[in-house]
Amino acid sequence: MIHTIADIVRVHGRDRPDTPALVVGDRTITFGELDARSSRAAQAFARAGIGFGDRVAFVERNGSEFFDVVFGLAKLGAVGVPVNWRLTAPEIRHIVEDCAAAAIVVGEEFFGHIEAIEDETDAEVIAIGAHERWPDFDDWIAAHPPVDPGVTSGPDDPVFLMYTSGTVGLPKGVMLSNTNYRCKTAGVAAGPWRFSADAVSLAVMPLFHMAGSGWAFAGLWEGATTVVLRDVDPAAILDAIATHRVTNLLLVPAVIAFLLDTSGVETCDFSHLRIVVYGASPISDDVLGRGMKRFGGVFAQVYGMTETTGSITQLDGDNHVPHLLRSCGKPYPWVQVRIVGHDGADAPAGTVGEVWTRSGQNMIGYWNDPGATATTLTSDGWLKTGDAGYVDADGYVYLQDRIKDMIVSGGENVYPVEVENVLMTHPGVADVAVIGVPDERWGEAVKAVVVAAAPLSEDDLIGFARQRLAGFKLPKIVDFVAALPRTPSGKVLKRALRDPYWAATGRRIG
């Protein structure tokens, strides 16, 4: 029986050692090999002084090393910290400092990011690839025996810190436990997500996202083979689906749109697909309609957040009918959802309020941030999502807008305050508001509405921001106005800025 993240490789490595666990490029790694490699990694981390509860950051694109690291850490009771490699060096530094990382495992492409902050951290650095000073990961773990240290973490011990953007601009570490993953993964894997031991899963979304690692763990939990793609490459996705006869797939809407416009999509064999899960950002009617026509009735829409260990509702393929397409489905059987009005009371069916949820999937809390934890989690276990929506008489959840201003662009969370703070440091900016506007490919695009204090162009401002923000946070569009609309108290009326762009859409969040 699998109870913890470490059990995934311990159990399948023991019971099904010769079954393929991962396919990465031309390489196939069995569960037995993955169990052994993660044990070597555990021994290497232990030799480096890393033990129960210590944090280790991982900065690299998708690959087998992610699984060596996270399963190795789980075997020590240590905590994995997958870092968004799209972040800039200062943004990565905040995460490394905030979690007090004892070590950083970094891929060659991101050596420069860690070199830039190396003098500001005591973390040991291990390189995936050749570096003149840092040990090579493969050599580092090969020097240790494939012996499981045998540490058992408890149900409520954290196993991951997943950093998500904060409303004040700094990412917050979401503490997720074995219980969180067991509740979610054991619940959805063989049920709503249709995994089985003979399934073939495709892990293509970035593993620092719940849509990446959470999806991969669901397949591995059931003993399925997981095909890992390093990048989101539509042609490679189509090739992997056909070559490996993929059965289970998760994509964000932007990637579905890319696939539908990729040469070869019309002839690719999708007949073996059991399910295509999508979510994380809005999907247009056009993309969904074209997708259903090409892929068939295999789509399942989900809604959730990092703080809930991913999805908490699902709209199955059978329910992709016209009057339900704007719904994100019903809560899973083990998940409670309520709609809370401004007065703190439950709102009647059909009435919009804030979506609250309660289940074993709810995070432990935010790392080192008791104030934010108390604001988000109630004393009786409810998590306030910050999303506005309603539940109809049949129990289907409909999302309407965000109570908080978060933008979801291509599955990435962007908080306007962070972007605004950067843009306001430009001497040519007198005032600025950042909003999300509809985008056919990305779901939402980041738009800056700027009051200029001096002659300023869109290219100048975006170039300035590019040196200070990750690419996905950059404004795609800049409008210059004489003044921003404000309330009498001075608060920017962002709804007045957003509404003209969203008037023709069914809802504003994924």
QUIZI-V630747 format. One record per backbone hydrogen bond with DSSP energy under -1.0 kcal/mol. CO is the residue of the C=O (numbers start at 1). NH is the residue of the N-H. Records with the same first field share a line. If there is no record, write none. Layout:
CO=NH / NH
This chain:
5=8
6=10
7=11
8=12
9=13
10=14
11=15
12=16
16=19
17=32
19=31
21=226
22=29
23=228
24=27
27=24
29=21 / 22
30=34
31=35
32=36
33=37
34=38
35=39
36=40
37=41
38=42
39=43
40=44
41=45
42=46
43=47
44=48
45=50
46=49
51=54
54=79
55=102
56=81
57=105
58=83
59=107
64=68
65=69
66=70
67=71
68=72
69=73
70=74
71=75
73=76 / 78
75=151
77=53
79=56
80=161
81=58
84=87
88=92
89=93
90=94
91=95
92=96
93=97
94=98
95=99
96=101
102=124
103=57
104=126
105=59
106=128
107=110
108=111
110=114
111=115
112=116
114=118
117=120
118=121
124=104
126=106
127=129 / 137
128=108
135=127
136=140
137=141
138=142
139=143
141=144
145=147
154=157
155=179
157=178
159=80
160=176
162=174
164=172
166=169
172=164
173=367
174=162
175=364
176=159 / 160
177=181
178=182
179=183
180=184
181=185
182=186
184=188
185=189
188=193
189=195
191=194
196=199
199=225
200=247 / 248
201=227
203=229
206=209
209=213
212=216
213=217
214=218
215=219
216=220
217=221
218=222
219=224
220=223
225=201
226=23
227=203
230=62
231=233
233=237
234=238
235=239
236=240
237=241
238=242
239=243
240=244
241=246
247=274 / 275
248=202
249=277
252=255 / 256
253=257
254=258
255=259
256=260
259=262
262=265
264=268
270=273
275=249
276=300
277=251
278=302
284=288
285=289
286=290
287=291
288=292
289=293
290=294
291=295
292=296
296=298
298=276
300=278
301=315
303=312 / 313
305=308 / 310
306=309
307=363
310=305
312=332
313=303
314=330
315=301
316=319
317=320
319=321
321=324
324=327
329=397
330=314
332=335
336=358
338=356
339=347
340=354
341=344
345=341
348=351
353=389
354=340
355=385
356=338
357=383
358=336
359=362
365=175
366=369
369=373
370=374
371=375
372=376
373=377
376=384
378=381
382=378
383=357
386=403 / 404
387=355
388=400 / 401
389=353
390=398
391=350
392=395
396=392
397=328
398=390
400=508
401=388
407=414
409=412
412=409
414=407
415=419
416=420
417=421
418=422
419=423
420=424
422=425
423=426
426=429
428=453 / 454
431=451
433=449
435=447
437=445
439=443
442=410 / 444
443=439
445=437
446=476 / 477
447=435
448=479
449=433
450=481
451=430 / 431
457=461
458=462
459=463
460=464
461=465
462=466
465=468 / 469
470=473
471=474
477=448
479=450
485=493
487=490
491=487
492=494
493=497
494=498
495=499
498=501 / 502
499=503
502=505
